[in-house]
Amino acid sequence: ILKFALLTAIGLATLGVAELGARLVWRTTYNNWLEGQLHGHDELDRHRSLIIPQAGINQTVEEHRASLLNHGKTIGLRQFEDLVNELSLADSTPILSVNSFRFRGPEIVVPKPDGVFRIVTIGDSVTWGPPIDGMTYPAVMGKYLAPCLIDRCGKRLEVVNAGVPGYNFERVLKRIDEYLAVEPDLVTVYLGWNRTIGRADPRKNQRLYRRYALYRFYYHGIINRDDTGLTTDYSTRTTFNSEDPALAGYFSYGFDGDVKDLNQLVEAFGARDIPVSLITLAGLLDWRITPDQRALEIAFPIASTQNLFAYPLLTRQFNEEIRRFAGQRDLELIDLEEHAYHEFEPRSEYFTDSVHMTIRGYAAFGQFLAAELE
């Protein structure tokens, strides 16, 4: 018995040391990967392993083009050039700004002045939006909601775009103090595309992945070595098949960890009596709609399967979780998924890929959000 206990203790100690080493290696590896995701208007906080916008950034068309080019963002650069040509923008046109609080948009004042109603829109690259400040959905929402707020409350509206490309619930929680510091009167949350859905994989033990670096290395090195990634030729390798037996595990896929993170987020704002409005996800692909050829050409897959049907399937299940959570917590729910199902027709005119919108899509999203909040 003593020998067995000794061997067990040695084994556990060895695992503990291996885990500590794996965490150090993981942090370095992960930070290096994050560094490759930068666009030029952002920077890496290596201590928190978190990308944050650079304070005080003001970019023109020419400067933004150079940033994308220098950081190897070929897909983003191509989409940006299409937008510049569509709108006939001069190289000297100012388009993108980041305030001193590291949020996109104009400067704000803290403490918040009397007579100001401030909305913080938390999200990922969809909330960050297109390169032009005035065309993001938070900016469009503000444009339509501001007159209503003046008429009904006699207050001036400020909308803080707190979206950052690549963010998920876990990354947002790392900046909770920064959101609270700008003293919002209302917070909207539009999250779920990144690790939540984009990295969903029934073969992955989500609890182990969140807790242990050793498991992360095992998962990426053994279980999912064929990560689909996002390459320029993804449209030639994808399928759309709702009857695919390989998708069986996705039908029961859950989002418990993300809901726990969301609950922490809501609790933090609730402690300051700041209301939170949750928004369901709407993407290019909807489980009730057969996609047209254009949609199949521009859609990209999630990381674990080339079958595009996984996107609408998981989006539907995630939105159901959000609806349940909102009902349990008595939170305002803004159902973009249902609105888009009835109004975004054809879908391929509202989205540039699986999750990001066209200018028309962002405008429609912003107007809908303003009407719901009003």
Secondary structure, DSSP 8 states (H G I E B T S, - for coil): -HHHHHHHHHHHHHHHHHHHHHHHHHHHHHHHHHHTT--SSEEEETTTTEEEE-TT-EEEHHHHHHHHHHTT-HHHHHHHHHHHHHHT--TT-EEEEB-TTS-BSS---SS--TTEEEEEEEESHHHH-SSSGGGSHHHHHHHHHHHHHHHHH--EEEEEEEE-TT--HHHHHTTHHHHHHT--SEEEEE--IIIIIIT--TTS-HHHHHH-HHHHHHIIIIITTT-----TTGGGT-B--TT-GGGGGGGG---HHHHHHHHHHHHHHHTTT--EEEE----S--TTS---HHHHHH----TT-SBTTHHHHHHHHHHHHHHHHHHHHT-EEE-HHHHHHHH--SGGGTBSSSS-B-HHHHHHHHHHHHHHH-
